[in-house]
Amino acid sequence: TIGNYLARRLADAGTRQFFTVPGDFNLALLDEMLKEKRLAMIGCCNELNAGYAADGNARASHGLSALVVTYM
């Protein structure tokens, strides 16, 4: 699936976690991404906080970070 492919490619690129605000329209994607054992899901309270968390993670790790939300 697309979710499986995205998760695999993110993990291959060195991402170890992804930030998310689960919602009605991204639950199927999150289910597929959770199957990738090299990634950890970090749930956030709202989109703004999730965006800041992903940005801070990318800056601190000098790498790639991922954010999955329903709307942005």
MORA-V238576 format. One record per residue. N is the residue number from 1. SS is DSSP state (~ for helix, > for strand, _ for the rest). PSI is psi as a letter, one per 20 degrees, with the letter a starting at -180 (NA if undefined). NEAR is the number of other ideal C-beta (glycine too) atoms within 12 Angstrom. Layout:
# MORA-V238576
n->N ss->SS psi->PSI near->NEAR
n->N ss->SS psi->PSI near->NEAR
This chain:
# MORA-V238576
n->1 ss->_ psi->r near->15
n->2 ss->~ psi->g near->12
n->3 ss->~ psi->g near->24
n->4 ss->~ psi->g near->21
n->5 ss->~ psi->g near->16
n->6 ss->~ psi->g near->24
n->7 ss->~ psi->g near->32
n->8 ss->~ psi->g near->20
n->9 ss->~ psi->h near->20
n->10 ss->~ psi->g near->30
n->11 ss->~ psi->g near->24
n->12 ss->~ psi->h near->15
n->13 ss->_ psi->i near->19
n->14 ss->_ psi->i near->18
n->15 ss->_ psi->p near->30
n->16 ss->_ psi->i near->25
n->17 ss->> psi->r near->32
n->18 ss->> psi->q near->39
n->19 ss->> psi->q near->35
n->20 ss->> psi->q near->35
n->21 ss->_ psi->o near->29
n->22 ss->_ psi->q near->26
n->23 ss->_ psi->r near->20
n->24 ss->_ psi->h near->12
n->25 ss->_ psi->i near->14
n->26 ss->_ psi->j near->27
n->27 ss->~ psi->h near->18
n->28 ss->~ psi->g near->19
n->29 ss->~ psi->g near->28
n->30 ss->~ psi->h near->31
n->31 ss->~ psi->g near->18
n->32 ss->~ psi->h near->23
n->33 ss->~ psi->h near->36
n->34 ss->_ psi->i near->25
n->35 ss->_ psi->i near->20
n->36 ss->_ psi->o near->28
n->37 ss->_ psi->i near->13
n->38 ss->_ psi->i near->20
n->39 ss->_ psi->q near->32
n->40 ss->> psi->p near->20
n->41 ss->> psi->p near->31
n->42 ss->> psi->o near->27
n->43 ss->> psi->q near->22
n->44 ss->_ psi->q near->25
n->45 ss->_ psi->h near->16
n->46 ss->_ psi->r near->19
n->47 ss->~ psi->h near->22
n->48 ss->~ psi->g near->17
n->49 ss->~ psi->h near->19
n->50 ss->~ psi->g near->32
n->51 ss->~ psi->g near->23
n->52 ss->~ psi->g near->18
n->53 ss->~ psi->g near->28
n->54 ss->~ psi->g near->31
n->55 ss->~ psi->g near->18
n->56 ss->~ psi->h near->17
n->57 ss->~ psi->g near->26
n->58 ss->~ psi->g near->23
n->59 ss->~ psi->g near->13
n->60 ss->~ psi->h near->13
n->61 ss->~ psi->i near->17
n->62 ss->_ psi->k near->9
n->63 ss->_ psi->b near->17
n->64 ss->_ psi->q near->22
n->65 ss->_ psi->r near->29
n->66 ss->> psi->q near->36
n->67 ss->> psi->p near->32
n->68 ss->> psi->o near->39
n->69 ss->_ psi->r near->28
n->70 ss->_ psi->g near->19
n->71 ss->_ psi->q near->13
n->72 ss->_ psi->NA near->16
